[in-house]
């Protein structure tokens, strides 16, 4: 991270602390704001938030790594989540999963080199009657076939 980026991030965190307050209860909303903007919480941001809230950096890190909606590593512009429930397994998730990883050239838990797509598993999308299911950002796709999944990926590439 460049010095100018650090300065900008420090100023942004100062504004967030001003908006949410210096209490420990402000930690989560501040982290969520940083996550929204950067799609992850950089190490420098965790250090700066700890400094601003007068808490230990380990506490900030533990919150980031505890919640599934916060991330400590950069992610892609598009997040693709594949449901991995037993129902989706029975409905053909394994073939969809293979098609997705083959098409993108990455495994689940990774991000494409161009930072366009991050692959993740999710434990349930609530679409058990329409599996296999996948969510791209906030949009859910159901009754997936390998071909349909590849088409969806090609639309967001």
N, C-alpha and C positions, 0 to 999 in steps of 0.2 A: 504494500500500500504506500503510495507516494505521500510526501509531506503535505501537499495541498489537499489530498483526499482525506488524510487524517484530521487536518484542521477543519475541513468542511464537516466531517462526521462528528467531531467534537462539538462544533457549533450546533449541529442538528440535535445532538443528545442534550445539550444545554437547553435548547428550546423545548424539547420533550419533557425534561425535568421541570421546567418552568410551567408547562401545561399540566402535567400530571402530579407534580409535587415530589418532595424528597423522601417521602415515606417508603418503607419497604413494600407497601401495597402498590406502589407505582411501578415496581419492577416489571411485572407482566405486561401492562399496557405499553411501556416503553420498548420492551423487547418485541412485542407484536408490531409496533410502528416501524422499527428497524427492519424486521423480517419482511414487512409489506414492501418497503422501498428497495431493499437489496436482495430479496429472496433468500436471505440467510442472515445470521448475526456474526459478523466478522470478529475475530479474536480481539482486535483493537477496540471494537465497540463494547465487548464484554468488559474489558479493562476500564474503559472510560465510564461506562454505566456504574460499575462498582465504585469508582472514585467519586462520581457525582452523588450517588446514594449513600456513600459512606458504609459500604458493606464489602465483604471479602469477595474477590473475583471468583473464588471457587463456588460461592453461593450462586452467582450469576450463571456460571457454567453449568452447575447442577440443574438449574431451572431450564436452561436451553436444551440440555440433553435429556431431560425428563419428558418434556411435552413433545408429542409427535408433530405438532404444527410449527415447531421452532427447529431451526437447523443451524449447525455450526460449520457447514461446508457449503460452498456455492452450489446452486442448483440451476437447472435449465429454466428457460422462459416458460416452457410448457411442462406440466407435471402429469405424467401418465401413471395411473394407479390401476393395477389389475387385482381383482378380487380373488382371494385364495381360500375361500370357504370350501367345504366338502361338496356342496351343491355345485359350485362352479367347476370343481375338479371332475365330478361325474358328467357335467355338461360339455366337457371338452376343453377346459382351460389349458391343459398341457400343450395342445396343438397351437392354440392362440399365443401362448407364452413363447413357444419356439419360433413362431412366425415373427413376433415382435422383436425378439432379441436378434434374430437373423437379419431382419430389415434394418435395424438401427446399428448393429455391430457392437452393442454393449449388453451388459448383464443388468439384472435388476439391482438397484442400489447405486447405479452409475449414471453419469450425465454424458451426453454426446460431446465430442470435442468442440463443436461449434456452440455449445451451451444452449441449444434450442430445446432439448428434451431430457428430462430426468425420469428414469423408470423406478417405480416403487410398487411394493405390494400393499394391499390394504386387507384388513381382516373381514370386512363386510361392507357392501355398498347398499344393502337392503333390497336387493333385486334378485333374491333367491329363485323366484319363479320365472326369471328371464335370463338366467346365466348361460354362458359365462358373461360377466359384466366388467366394464372398464370405465374409469373416469378420466377425462382429459380436462385438467384445470377444474372447472365447476360443472362440466357437462358429462352426463352419464350415457354410456352406450351399452346396449344389451343384446342378447342373442348373437354374440360374436362368433364369427368364423375366422379362421386365419386370414382369409382374403379380405373380409370386412375390416379387420383390425389393421391390416397393411394399408388399406384405402384411407382409413382415418389418420394414420400416421403420415401418409403422403400429403394430406391436406394441411397438416401443421408444420411440416418440414420447412 
